[in-house]
Amino acid sequence: MLRTIITACLLFISALPLFAQTVKMPPYLQKGDTVAIVATARKVAGESLDPAVALLKGWGLHVVLGKTIGKEDHQLAGADWQRATDFQEMMDNPSIKAIWCAKGGYGTVRMIDRLNFTKFKQHPKWIIGFSDATVLHSHLNNLDIATIHGIVAISVARATPEAIDSFKKALFGDKISYNLPAHAYNKEGKATGELIGGNLSVLYSIMGSASEADYKNKIIFIEDLDEYLYHIDRMMFNLKRNGYFKEVKGIIIGGMTKMKDNDVPWGHDALQIVQDITKEYNIPICFNFPAGHIQDNRALIMGGQVTLDVTAEGTKISFN
């Protein structure tokens, strides 16, 4: 009898990982659902969102513009409390099925601590954006809720058809996978894990805060824009010295766009900097993934399970 009890206990313990908390995927959209467009950071004029509104309506969705659209507080789309209140109302409104960031820039970190996610955790919905929205991705992924890293509303007019198609697939729950050509800096290997990350500068800025990402056993995506090359080196070394690259199972490098240099050149471009700092790690690393501050900004499910398979022939990235 004792042996039976011990055996049963051991079987229960061995099965515990199966009951571990997993990331919650918000409900995918259906025709007739409503999407809210809000400004969490930089100010944005309502007419600049016309292409985004037309796109959603063309997919059979309804659109609500937040109170922050058209607001102005110097660079920002209203005061911090106004942007937080707008976002909170959209999170708590059961008729809103997704929240799409109108624009990036800077400012989301100024309002994140004003938000109450109690209702949202019970009834999550898709939060969409990139760049400054990395604050939201990281914070919500820490709450075990998946988000969509994809185009912001203002970028619809210049986004590639591939970027828009991937955004639609992410919203409506169609399978997402990408096949990429080989890159000279790639490191071969295969790994499956939860995808986290976003804009490198934002990830760097939220380290040590409640929004900091948990890197352990994750696959991290990184992109950036308009930084001095030595800044890229400094931020990457910070992640390295904090041990994050030892913890992750793989790295995906997106667009490193419009980088700047000093009068005395740094001597390496952004991809060379990243490659030099990460080359010692025995994990798959993919360079030049089409996401970030580029027209071909493909959608990624942050918090979703992704398989990264890097070979000499190329890279395949698929969401499970």
C-alpha positions in Angstrom: 0.0 0.0 0.0 2.8 2.4 1.0 4.6 1.6 -2.3 1.4 2.4 -4.2 1.1 5.8 -2.5 4.7 6.7 -3.1 4.4 5.7 -6.8 1.3 7.8 -7.1 3.0 10.8 -5.5 6.0 10.5 -7.8 3.8 10.3 -10.8 2.0 13.4 -9.7 5.2 15.3 -9.1 6.6 14.3 -12.5 3.4 15.7 -14.1 3.5 19.0 -12.4 5.1 20.9 -15.3 2.0 20.0 -17.3 0.0 22.1 -15.0 2.4 25.0 -14.9 0.9 28.4 -15.9 1.0 28.9 -19.6 0.7 32.1 -21.7 -2.9 33.0 -22.4 -3.8 33.7 -26.0 -6.5 36.3 -26.4 -9.5 35.3 -28.6 -8.8 35.7 -32.3 -10.9 38.2 -34.1 -14.0 37.5 -36.2 -15.9 39.6 -38.7 -18.0 42.1 -36.9 -15.6 42.5 -34.0 -14.4 46.0 -32.9 -10.8 47.3 -32.8 -9.8 50.4 -30.9 -7.0 52.6 -32.2 -5.3 54.6 -29.4 -2.2 56.7 -28.9 0.0 55.6 -26.1 3.0 57.8 -27.0 3.4 60.4 -29.7 0.6 62.6 -30.9 -1.2 61.6 -34.1 -3.8 63.3 -36.3 -7.0 61.5 -37.0 -6.8 61.8 -40.8 -3.4 60.1 -40.8 -5.2 56.9 -39.6 -7.7 56.8 -42.5 -5.8 54.0 -44.3 -5.7 51.9 -41.1 -9.5 52.4 -40.6 -10.2 51.5 -44.2 -8.0 48.4 -43.9 -9.9 47.1 -40.8 -13.3 47.9 -42.3 -12.3 46.0 -45.4 -11.7 43.0 -43.2 -15.2 43.3 -41.9 -14.2 44.9 -38.6 -15.6 47.9 -36.8 -13.2 50.7 -35.6 -13.3 53.0 -32.6 -10.8 55.9 -32.3 -9.6 56.6 -28.8 -9.9 60.0 -27.2 -6.2 60.4 -27.5 -6.3 60.6 -31.3 -5.8 64.3 -32.1 -4.8 65.2 -28.6 -1.6 67.1 -28.1 0.7 67.7 -25.2 3.9 68.9 -26.9 5.2 65.6 -28.4 2.7 63.4 -26.6 -0.9 62.5 -27.5 -2.2 64.1 -24.3 -1.0 64.1 -20.7 0.1 60.8 -19.2 -3.2 60.4 -17.3 -5.2 61.0 -20.5 -3.4 58.4 -22.5 -3.6 55.9 -19.6 -7.3 56.6 -19.1 -8.0 56.1 -22.8 -6.1 52.8 -22.8 -7.8 51.6 -19.6 -11.2 52.3 -21.0 -10.5 50.3 -24.1 -9.0 47.4 -22.0 -12.1 47.3 -19.8 -14.7 47.7 -22.5 -16.0 44.2 -23.4 -17.1 45.3 -26.8 -13.5 46.1 -27.8 -11.7 42.9 -29.0 -8.3 44.4 -29.9 -6.3 47.5 -29.1 -4.0 48.9 -31.9 -1.4 51.4 -31.1 -1.7 54.4 -33.4 2.0 55.4 -33.3 5.3 54.8 -31.6 7.9 57.3 -30.6 8.2 57.6 -26.9 5.7 57.8 -24.0 4.2 54.4 -23.2 6.6 53.9 -20.3 5.2 57.1 -18.7 1.7 55.6 -18.5 2.2 51.9 -17.9 2.2 52.1 -14.1 -1.1 53.9 -14.2 -2.9 50.9 -15.8 -4.9 48.3 -13.8 -4.8 44.9 -15.5 -7.1 43.1 -13.1 -10.1 42.8 -15.6 -7.7 42.5 -18.6 -6.1 39.4 -17.1 -9.5 37.7 -16.8 -10.6 38.8 -20.3 -7.5 39.5 -22.4 -7.6 41.0 -25.9 -4.9 41.5 -28.5 -2.6 44.5 -28.0 -0.8 45.4 -31.2 2.2 47.6 -32.1 6.0 47.7 -32.1 8.9 50.0 -31.1 7.7 52.0 -28.1 4.9 49.4 -27.6 7.7 47.0 -26.5 6.8 48.2 -23.0 3.3 46.8 -23.4 4.6 43.5 -24.9 7.1 42.9 -22.2 4.7 43.9 -19.3 1.9 41.7 -20.6 4.1 38.8 -21.5 5.2 38.9 -17.8 1.5 38.6 -17.0 1.4 35.5 -19.2 -0.7 37.2 -21.9 0.3 37.1 -25.6 0.5 40.2 -27.8 1.1 41.0 -31.4 4.3 42.7 -32.5 3.3 44.3 -35.8 2.7 47.4 -37.7 1.2 50.4 -35.9 -1.9 52.0 -37.4 -0.1 55.0 -38.9 2.3 52.8 -40.9 -0.4 51.0 -42.9 0.0 53.4 -45.9 3.7 52.4 -46.4 3.6 48.8 -45.2 4.3 46.0 -47.7 1.5 43.6 -48.7 3.5 40.9 -46.8 3.5 42.9 -43.6 -0.2 43.6 -43.8 -1.0 39.9 -44.7 1.0 38.7 -41.7 -0.9 41.2 -39.5 -4.2 39.9 -40.7 -3.2 36.3 -40.1 -2.1 37.1 -36.5 -5.4 38.9 -35.8 -7.6 36.2 -37.2 -5.6 33.2 -35.9 -4.2 31.9 -39.2 -0.9 30.0 -38.9 2.2 32.2 -39.2 5.5 30.9 -40.5 8.4 32.5 -42.3 11.2 31.1 -44.5 14.2 33.3 -44.8 17.4 33.1 -46.9 20.7 32.3 -45.2 22.8 35.1 -43.7 26.6 35.1 -43.2 26.3 35.8 -39.5 23.6 33.2 -38.7 24.4 30.5 -36.2 22.8 27.1 -37.0 20.6 25.2 -34.6 17.0 24.6 -33.6 15.1 25.7 -30.6 11.5 26.0 -29.4 10.4 28.5 -26.8 8.3 31.5 -25.9 9.1 34.5 -28.0 9.8 37.8 -26.2 11.6 41.1 -26.9 11.1 44.0 -29.3 13.0 47.3 -29.5 16.5 47.0 -28.0 16.5 50.6 -26.7 13.2 50.0 -24.9 14.2 46.6 -23.5 17.4 48.3 -22.2 15.3 51.2 -20.6 13.0 48.9 -18.7 15.6 46.7 -17.1 15.1 46.5 -13.4 11.4 47.6 -13.6 8.2 45.6 -13.3 8.1 45.5 -17.1 11.5 43.9 -17.6 11.3 40.7 -19.6 12.0 37.3 -18.2 14.7 35.9 -20.5 15.1 32.4 -19.1 14.5 29.7 -21.7 13.0 32.2 -24.1 13.7 33.1 -27.7 14.4 36.8 -27.9 13.6 39.2 -30.9 15.6 42.4 -31.1 15.3 45.4 -33.5 16.2 49.1 -33.3 16.3 52.4 -35.2 18.3 55.6 -35.4 20.9 54.8 -32.7 24.6 55.5 -32.6 26.5 52.4 -33.2 28.3 52.6 -29.9 24.9 52.8 -28.2 24.0 49.4 -29.8 27.3 48.0 -28.5 26.6 49.4 -25.0 23.1 48.0 -24.8 24.1 44.6 -26.2 26.9 44.4 -23.7 24.5 45.3 -20.9 22.3 42.3 -21.8 25.4 40.1 -22.1 26.8 41.1 -18.7 23.4 40.6 -17.1 23.6 37.0 -18.3 20.6 37.1 -20.6 22.2 35.6 -23.6 23.2 32.6 -21.4 19.6 32.1 -20.5 17.9 32.4 -23.9 17.3 29.5 -26.2 17.7 31.5 -29.4 17.9 35.0 -30.9 16.2 36.7 -33.8 17.7 39.9 -35.1 15.3 42.2 -37.0 15.9 45.5 -38.7 18.8 47.6 -37.5 17.7 50.7 -39.4 19.2 54.1 -40.1 22.1 53.8 -37.6 24.4 56.7 -37.0 28.1 57.0 -36.4 30.5 59.5 -34.8 33.1 61.6 -36.6 35.6 58.9 -35.5 33.9 55.7 -36.9 33.0 52.9 -34.5 34.4 50.5 -37.0 31.5 48.0 -37.2 28.0 48.2 -38.4 25.0 47.2 -36.2 24.8 43.6 -37.4 28.6 43.1 -36.9 28.3 44.4 -33.3 25.5 42.0 -32.5 27.3 39.1 -34.2 30.5 39.8 -32.3 28.8 39.9 -28.9 26.6 36.8 -29.4 28.9 34.5 -31.4 30.2 32.7 -28.3 26.7 31.3 -27.4 25.8 27.8 -28.7 22.2 28.8 -29.7 20.5 29.4 -33.0 20.7 33.0 -34.1 18.9 34.5 -37.1 19.9 37.8 -38.7 17.9 40.1 -40.9 14.4 39.0 -40.0 11.9 41.3 -41.7 10.4 43.1 -38.6 11.1 46.4 -37.0 11.3 50.0 -38.4 11.1 48.8 -42.0 8.2 48.7 -44.5 8.2 44.9 -44.5 7.4 44.7 -40.8 6.1 41.2 -40.4 3.9 40.2 -37.4 5.2 38.2 -34.5 3.2 36.6 -31.6 5.0 37.8 -28.5 4.5 35.3 -25.7 3.6 32.6 -28.3 5.5 29.4 -28.7 7.9 29.7 -31.7 10.3 27.2 -33.3 13.5 28.8 -34.7 15.3 26.5 -37.1 18.5 27.9 -38.6 20.4 25.8 -41.2 23.0 26.5 -43.8 20.2 26.7 -46.4 18.2 29.3 -44.5 15.9 29.9 -41.5 12.4 28.8 -40.8 10.4 30.4 -38.0 7.0 29.0 -37.2 4.5 29.6 -34.4 3.0 26.5 -32.8 
